[in-house]
Amino acid sequence: MTAAWFTLVCVSEESLLSGSFEQLAMPHFERLYNFACWLTHDRQEAEDLVQETYAKALKGFSSFQQGTNFRAWIYKILRNAFLTSRTGLKVTATVPLDLEGDEENLPKIRETPESILLQRSDRELVQKALEQLPVAYREVLLLCEVEEMSYQEISATLSIPMGTVMSRLSRARRALRTSVQTAQVQKMQGA
């Protein structure tokens, strides 16, 4: 997906502030789109979400404080647009806080044709497990691991304390690990 399908319409020269919005926003386009795909599980909906994000960001660009973290600011707009589109659905679902479990170390696998096939299969298991995580866990995990945001950036993006970021990230990783391990066991028992 490229930025080619997205065009700014009905925008005055003044609101673009000599192109600074475009210079700040467009480098984030592909990553915002990927994040939106993970959140929505639907490419068309992700495209709509990104377009809505850019429209809202452009409209509110005058409220952006130059010198602050633009990436966190625009991701926050995307997240808020996503949550607004989900009002009354899964957004209000509670997130269990007591997902305690023993951490197991998985053995290292050597690169063989069989291990490559297993890695591809495992990638599918991880993706399915990630899709099943509650939004609160999934978004923290994706922002940290995929978007490589710092805890501070995630805290600013999600408007939650840094301690909450760390605890959600820990719980998300634990839940993901448990889900993948359970799926692997089921897969082995079914084979």
C-alpha positions in Angstrom: 0.0 0.0 0.0 1.4 3.4 -0.9 0.3 6.9 -0.2 -0.8 7.3 -3.8 -4.5 6.6 -3.1 -4.6 9.3 -0.5 -5.0 12.9 -1.7 -5.7 16.0 0.3 -8.7 17.9 -1.0 -10.3 21.2 0.0 -7.2 22.3 1.9 -6.1 25.9 2.0 -2.5 26.9 1.6 -2.4 28.4 5.1 -3.5 25.1 6.7 -0.7 23.3 5.2 1.8 25.6 6.9 4.2 25.6 4.0 4.0 21.9 3.6 5.1 21.1 7.2 2.0 18.9 7.7 2.9 16.8 4.7 6.5 16.6 5.7 5.6 15.4 9.1 2.7 13.1 8.2 3.5 11.3 5.0 6.6 9.4 6.3 4.2 7.7 8.7 1.6 6.7 6.2 2.6 3.0 5.5 3.2 2.3 9.2 -0.1 3.9 10.2 -1.8 1.8 7.5 -0.2 -1.4 8.8 -1.2 -0.6 12.4 -4.8 0.1 11.2 -4.8 -3.3 9.4 -3.9 -5.0 12.7 -6.5 -3.1 14.6 -9.4 -3.6 12.1 -8.5 -6.9 10.5 -9.9 -5.5 7.2 -7.9 -3.7 4.5 -10.8 -1.5 3.3 -11.7 -0.4 6.8 -8.0 0.2 7.5 -7.8 2.5 4.4 -10.9 4.4 5.7 -9.4 4.7 9.1 -6.1 6.0 7.8 -7.9 8.5 5.6 -10.0 9.6 8.5 -6.9 9.9 10.6 -5.1 12.1 8.1 -8.2 14.3 7.6 -8.6 14.8 11.4 -4.8 15.4 11.8 -4.8 18.0 9.1 -7.9 19.7 10.5 -6.3 19.8 14.0 -2.8 20.5 12.9 -2.9 23.9 14.3 -3.2 22.3 17.8 0.0 20.3 17.3 2.8 21.7 19.3 5.9 22.0 17.1 8.8 20.2 18.7 6.7 17.5 20.3 6.4 13.9 19.2 4.4 14.0 15.9 4.4 10.2 15.6 2.7 9.7 19.0 0.3 12.5 18.1 -0.9 11.0 14.8 -1.0 7.5 16.2 -3.2 8.8 19.0 -5.6 10.3 16.4 -5.7 6.9 14.6 -6.4 5.0 17.8 -9.1 7.5 18.8 -10.7 7.2 15.4 -10.6 3.4 15.7 -12.1 3.4 19.2 -14.8 5.9 18.1 -15.7 3.6 15.2 -16.1 0.7 17.7 -18.1 2.5 20.4 -20.5 0.1 22.1 -18.8 -3.0 20.7 -15.7 -4.8 21.9 -14.1 -1.5 23.2 -16.0 -1.7 26.5 -15.1 -5.4 27.0 -13.1 -5.8 30.2 -9.5 -7.0 30.2 -8.6 -9.7 32.7 -5.7 -8.6 34.9 -4.8 -11.9 36.5 -3.2 -13.7 33.5 -0.5 -15.3 35.6 1.3 -18.2 34.2 4.7 -20.0 34.3 7.0 -18.8 31.6 8.6 -21.6 29.6 11.6 -21.4 27.4 11.2 -22.9 24.0 14.2 -24.7 22.5 16.1 -23.2 19.7 15.5 -24.7 16.2 18.2 -25.2 13.6 17.5 -23.9 10.1 16.3 -26.9 8.1 13.5 -27.2 5.6 11.4 -28.7 8.3 12.2 -25.9 10.8 11.4 -23.3 8.1 8.0 -24.9 7.5 7.4 -24.9 11.3 8.4 -21.2 11.5 5.8 -20.4 8.9 3.2 -22.4 10.7 4.2 -20.7 14.0 3.9 -17.3 12.3 0.3 -18.1 11.5 -0.3 -19.2 15.0 1.2 -16.0 16.4 -0.9 -13.9 14.0 -4.1 -15.7 15.0 -3.2 -15.4 18.7 -2.5 -11.7 18.3 -5.8 -11.2 16.6 -7.5 -12.8 19.6 -5.9 -10.5 22.2 -8.1 -7.7 23.6 -7.6 -4.4 21.9 -5.9 -2.9 24.9 -3.2 -5.6 24.9 -2.9 -5.8 21.1 -2.4 -2.1 20.6 0.4 -1.9 23.2 2.1 -4.9 21.8 2.0 -3.7 18.3 3.1 -0.2 19.1 6.1 -1.6 21.0 7.2 -4.5 18.9 6.1 -3.5 15.4 6.1 0.3 15.5 9.1 0.2 17.9 7.8 3.0 20.0 9.3 3.7 23.4 7.2 3.3 26.5 7.0 7.0 26.8 5.7 7.3 23.2 3.1 4.6 23.8 2.1 6.3 27.0 1.5 9.5 25.1 -0.2 7.8 22.2 -2.7 5.9 24.4 -3.0 8.5 27.2 -2.2 6.0 29.9 0.5 6.0 32.6 3.9 4.5 31.7 3.4 1.8 34.4 0.1 0.8 32.7 2.0 0.5 29.4 4.6 -1.8 31.0 2.0 -4.0 32.8 -0.2 -4.3 29.7 2.8 -5.1 27.6 3.9 -7.8 30.1 0.3 -9.3 30.2 0.0 -9.1 26.4 3.3 -11.0 25.9 2.3 -13.6 28.5 -1.2 -14.0 26.9 0.3 -14.3 23.4 2.8 -16.8 24.6 0.2 -18.9 26.3 -2.2 -18.8 23.3 0.6 -19.8 20.9 1.8 -22.6 23.2 -1.8 -23.9 23.6 -2.4 -23.8 19.8 0.9 -25.7 19.2 -0.1 -28.4 21.7 -3.5 -28.7 20.1 -1.9 -28.9 16.7 0.5 -31.6 17.8 -2.3 -33.6 19.3 -4.4 -33.3 16.2 -1.5 -34.4 13.9 
